[in-house]
């Protein structure tokens, strides 16, 4: 049909859970939201993460704020974090508008 279909290799299907934390302005009545993200494994994909180690690696995406990126694993975690947070933020913006 002339359509291209993407093929995702070694992909992970995860759910971003937003948490809004109100931030009160200094010396004024302004309150802004700081959006923080948590991560969940959707129920239909839980079998893809059978071990505690696999689930811990998923939780590390949002549990470690500034991973040490002097090693390959740290660089990989930082890249995954950047992708996850950017994707979650953009999906929220697109959904709102």
N, C-alpha and C positions, 0 to 999 in steps of 0.2 A: 504493500500500500504506500510505500515511500516514506513511512514513519520510522523515526529512529527511537529505539528504546534503550534507556541507560542500563548498564550492568554494574551492579555494586559488588565489589570483591572485598572480602574481609570487613564488611560493614557491621556496625552495631546499631541496634534500634533501642533508643533510650528515651525517657520522658524527662523534660525539664519542668521543674516545679518552682514557680515564682513565689517569693516572699517579699512583701513591701514593708520596709522599715521607715517610719516617719522620722525626718531629720528637722529639728527645730532650728530656725535661724537665730543668729546671735544678735541681740539688741533690736529685734523686730518681730512681727507677728507672722512671718513666712514659715510655712511648713512644706518641705519637699519630700518626695519619696526616694529612698534608696532601694533599688530592686536587687535582691540577692537570689541566687539560684541554687536549688538542690537537684539531685538526680535520682531517678527511679528506674527500675527495670519493669517494663510493662508485663502484666501477668502472662500474656500470650507468648512472651519471649524468655520466660524464666528458665526454661529447659536449656537455653543456649549458654547459661551461666551456672553449671552444675556444682562447681566447687566454691569453697569459701574464698580461695585466692582470686578466682575470676570475679566474684562479687565485690571483693575488697578493691580490686583494680578499678571497678566502676565507681565505687564510692570515693576513691582518691581523687577523682576528677573535680569534685567540689569540696572535698575535705581538706586538701592541702592548698593553702592560699598562694604561696610562692615556692614552688618546688625548686630544689637545687638542680640547675640545668647544666652542671659540669659533666654529667654522664649522659650517655645516650638515652637511658630510661627517663631521666629528668627532662631532657629536651622533648622527648616524645610526649610526656605527660603535659608539659607546657603547651605544646602545639594542639593537643586534644582539648585542653581547657579553653584555649583561644577560639577554636572552632566551635566548641559546644556553647560557650557564652555568646559568641557572635550570632550563631544560628538561632539560639533561643530569643535573643533580643530582637533580631530582624523578624522572626516569625510573629512575635508579639506586636511589633509596629505594623506589619503588613495586615495582620488580623484586625487591628484597631482602625485602619484606614482603608 
